[in-house]
Amino acid sequence: MTGIGNETQIRVIAEQIAEAAIIKISQQNQHNQPPRAAELPAPLKWAAIIITAIMTTGACAMCIWVVSTLSDLQQTVTRIDERQKLSGDSVTKRLDGLEDRVTRIETSNHGGTSK
Protein backbone atom coordinates (compact mmCIF):
# COMPACT_ATOMS: atom_id res chain seq x y z
CA MET A 1 0.00 0.00 0.00
CA THR A 2 1.30 3.34 -0.89
CA GLY A 3 0.41 6.34 1.14
CA ILE A 4 0.55 10.04 0.39
CA GLY A 5 3.97 10.24 2.01
CA ASN A 6 5.39 7.53 -0.25
CA GLU A 7 4.06 9.23 -3.40
CA THR A 8 5.52 12.56 -2.36
CA GLN A 9 8.88 10.98 -1.58
CA ILE A 10 8.93 9.15 -4.91
CA ARG A 11 8.07 12.39 -6.71
CA VAL A 12 10.87 14.33 -4.94
CA ILE A 13 13.38 11.58 -5.70
CA ALA A 14 12.29 11.49 -9.39
CA GLU A 15 12.67 15.28 -9.66
CA GLN A 16 16.16 15.14 -8.11
CA ILE A 17 17.19 12.38 -10.52
CA ALA A 18 15.81 14.35 -13.47
CA GLU A 19 17.66 17.52 -12.41
CA ALA A 20 20.90 15.59 -11.99
CA ALA A 21 20.46 13.99 -15.42
CA ILE A 22 19.80 17.37 -17.03
CA ILE A 23 22.87 18.90 -15.41
CA LYS A 24 25.06 15.96 -16.45
CA ILE A 25 23.79 15.98 -20.05
CA SER A 26 24.27 19.74 -20.36
CA GLN A 27 27.83 19.50 -19.04
CA GLN A 28 28.65 16.74 -21.53
CA ASN A 29 27.14 18.67 -24.44
CA GLN A 30 29.12 21.80 -23.60
CA HIS A 31 32.34 19.89 -24.26
CA ASN A 32 31.04 18.34 -27.49
CA GLN A 33 29.71 21.52 -29.09
CA PRO A 34 31.41 22.61 -32.31
CA PRO A 35 33.50 25.77 -32.13
CA ARG A 36 31.66 29.01 -32.78
CA ALA A 37 31.99 30.49 -36.24
CA ALA A 38 34.43 33.35 -36.46
CA GLU A 39 32.68 36.68 -36.77
CA LEU A 40 33.65 39.04 -39.57
CA PRO A 41 35.49 42.16 -38.48
CA ALA A 42 33.53 45.42 -38.65
CA PRO A 43 35.68 47.06 -41.40
CA LEU A 44 35.09 44.06 -43.65
CA LYS A 45 31.35 44.30 -43.07
CA TRP A 46 31.40 48.02 -43.91
CA ALA A 47 33.43 47.36 -47.05
CA ALA A 48 30.91 44.75 -48.16
CA ILE A 49 28.03 47.17 -47.52
CA ILE A 50 29.73 49.95 -49.51
CA ILE A 51 30.58 47.64 -52.43
CA THR A 52 27.01 46.32 -52.49
CA ALA A 53 25.62 49.87 -52.48
CA ILE A 54 27.92 50.89 -55.34
CA MET A 55 26.97 47.83 -57.40
CA THR A 56 23.27 48.44 -56.78
CA THR A 57 23.59 52.08 -57.79
CA GLY A 58 25.49 51.06 -60.93
CA ALA A 59 22.84 48.53 -61.90
CA CYS A 60 20.08 51.11 -61.40
CA ALA A 61 22.01 53.69 -63.44
CA MET A 62 22.51 51.18 -66.25
CA CYS A 63 18.77 50.38 -66.29
CA ILE A 64 17.93 54.09 -66.48
CA TRP A 65 20.46 54.58 -69.29
CA VAL A 66 19.02 51.67 -71.28
CA VAL A 67 15.47 52.97 -70.88
CA SER A 68 16.40 56.50 -71.93
CA THR A 69 18.47 55.24 -74.88
CA LEU A 70 15.62 53.05 -76.11
CA SER A 71 13.21 55.95 -75.75
CA ASP A 72 15.49 58.21 -77.82
CA LEU A 73 15.89 55.46 -80.40
CA GLN A 74 12.13 55.03 -80.66
CA GLN A 75 11.69 58.78 -81.23
CA THR A 76 14.40 58.77 -83.90
CA VAL A 77 12.86 55.83 -85.75
CA THR A 78 9.46 57.52 -85.61
CA ARG A 79 10.92 60.71 -87.14
CA ILE A 80 12.69 58.74 -89.87
CA ASP A 81 9.46 56.92 -90.69
CA GLU A 82 7.54 60.20 -90.91
CA ARG A 83 10.18 61.72 -93.19
CA GLN A 84 10.13 58.66 -95.44
CA LYS A 85 6.36 58.86 -95.74
CA LEU A 86 6.55 62.56 -96.66
CA SER A 87 9.43 62.19 -99.09
CA GLY A 88 8.14 58.89 -100.52
CA ASP A 89 5.27 60.59 -102.33
CA SER A 90 7.48 63.29 -103.81
CA VAL A 91 10.09 60.73 -104.91
CA THR A 92 7.39 58.66 -106.62
CA LYS A 93 6.12 61.76 -108.44
CA ARG A 94 9.64 62.71 -109.51
CA LEU A 95 10.34 59.21 -110.82
CA ASP A 96 7.08 59.17 -112.76
CA GLY A 97 7.97 62.55 -114.26
CA LEU A 98 11.45 61.36 -115.21
CA GLU A 99 10.05 58.21 -116.83
CA ASP A 100 7.64 60.34 -118.87
CA ARG A 101 10.48 62.60 -120.00
CA VAL A 102 12.69 59.67 -120.96
CA THR A 103 9.83 58.06 -122.88
CA ARG A 104 9.16 61.33 -124.77
CA ILE A 105 12.87 61.78 -125.55
CA GLU A 106 13.17 58.21 -126.81
CA THR A 107 10.11 58.52 -129.02
CA SER A 108 11.28 61.85 -130.45
CA ASN A 109 14.78 60.51 -131.21
CA HIS A 110 13.47 57.43 -132.95
CA GLY A 111 11.02 59.33 -135.01
CA GLY A 112 8.10 57.67 -133.39
CA THR A 113 9.17 54.20 -134.49
CA SER A 114 10.66 51.59 -132.27
CA LYS A 115 13.39 49.21 -133.30
C-alpha positions as CSV (number, residue, x, y, z in Angstrom):
1,M,0.0,0.0,0.0
2,T,1.3,3.3,-0.9
3,G,0.4,6.3,1.1
4,I,0.5,10.0,0.4
5,G,4.0,10.2,2.0
6,N,5.4,7.5,-0.2
7,E,4.1,9.2,-3.4
8,T,5.5,12.6,-2.4
9,Q,8.9,11.0,-1.6
10,I,8.9,9.2,-4.9
11,R,8.1,12.4,-6.7
12,V,10.9,14.3,-4.9
13,I,13.4,11.6,-5.7
14,A,12.3,11.5,-9.4
15,E,12.7,15.3,-9.7
16,Q,16.2,15.1,-8.1
17,I,17.2,12.4,-10.5
18,A,15.8,14.3,-13.5
19,E,17.7,17.5,-12.4
20,A,20.9,15.6,-12.0
21,A,20.5,14.0,-15.4
22,I,19.8,17.4,-17.0
23,I,22.9,18.9,-15.4
24,K,25.1,16.0,-16.4
25,I,23.8,16.0,-20.1
26,S,24.3,19.7,-20.4
27,Q,27.8,19.5,-19.0
28,Q,28.7,16.7,-21.5
29,N,27.1,18.7,-24.4
30,Q,29.1,21.8,-23.6
31,H,32.3,19.9,-24.3
32,N,31.0,18.3,-27.5
33,Q,29.7,21.5,-29.1
34,P,31.4,22.6,-32.3
35,P,33.5,25.8,-32.1
36,R,31.7,29.0,-32.8
37,A,32.0,30.5,-36.2
38,A,34.4,33.3,-36.5
39,E,32.7,36.7,-36.8
40,L,33.7,39.0,-39.6
41,P,35.5,42.2,-38.5
42,A,33.5,45.4,-38.7
43,P,35.7,47.1,-41.4
44,L,35.1,44.1,-43.7
45,K,31.4,44.3,-43.1
46,W,31.4,48.0,-43.9
47,A,33.4,47.4,-47.1
48,A,30.9,44.8,-48.2
49,I,28.0,47.2,-47.5
50,I,29.7,49.9,-49.5
51,I,30.6,47.6,-52.4
52,T,27.0,46.3,-52.5
53,A,25.6,49.9,-52.5
54,I,27.9,50.9,-55.3
55,M,27.0,47.8,-57.4
56,T,23.3,48.4,-56.8
57,T,23.6,52.1,-57.8
58,G,25.5,51.1,-60.9
59,A,22.8,48.5,-61.9
60,C,20.1,51.1,-61.4
61,A,22.0,53.7,-63.4
62,M,22.5,51.2,-66.3
63,C,18.8,50.4,-66.3
64,I,17.9,54.1,-66.5
65,W,20.5,54.6,-69.3
66,V,19.0,51.7,-71.3
67,V,15.5,53.0,-70.9
68,S,16.4,56.5,-71.9
69,T,18.5,55.2,-74.9
70,L,15.6,53.0,-76.1
71,S,13.2,56.0,-75.7
72,D,15.5,58.2,-77.8
73,L,15.9,55.5,-80.4
74,Q,12.1,55.0,-80.7
75,Q,11.7,58.8,-81.2
76,T,14.4,58.8,-83.9
77,V,12.9,55.8,-85.8
78,T,9.5,57.5,-85.6
79,R,10.9,60.7,-87.1
80,I,12.7,58.7,-89.9
81,D,9.5,56.9,-90.7
82,E,7.5,60.2,-90.9
83,R,10.2,61.7,-93.2
84,Q,10.1,58.7,-95.4
85,K,6.4,58.9,-95.7
86,L,6.6,62.6,-96.7
87,S,9.4,62.2,-99.1
88,G,8.1,58.9,-100.5
89,D,5.3,60.6,-102.3
90,S,7.5,63.3,-103.8
91,V,10.1,60.7,-104.9
92,T,7.4,58.7,-106.6
93,K,6.1,61.8,-108.4
94,R,9.6,62.7,-109.5
95,L,10.3,59.2,-110.8
96,D,7.1,59.2,-112.8
97,G,8.0,62.5,-114.3
98,L,11.5,61.4,-115.2
99,E,10.1,58.2,-116.8
100,D,7.6,60.3,-118.9
101,R,10.5,62.6,-120.0
102,V,12.7,59.7,-121.0
103,T,9.8,58.1,-122.9
104,R,9.2,61.3,-124.8
105,I,12.9,61.8,-125.6
106,E,13.2,58.2,-126.8
107,T,10.1,58.5,-129.0
108,S,11.3,61.8,-130.4
109,N,14.8,60.5,-131.2
110,H,13.5,57.4,-132.9
111,G,11.0,59.3,-135.0
112,G,8.1,57.7,-133.4
113,T,9.2,54.2,-134.5
114,S,10.7,51.6,-132.3
115,K,13.4,49.2,-133.3
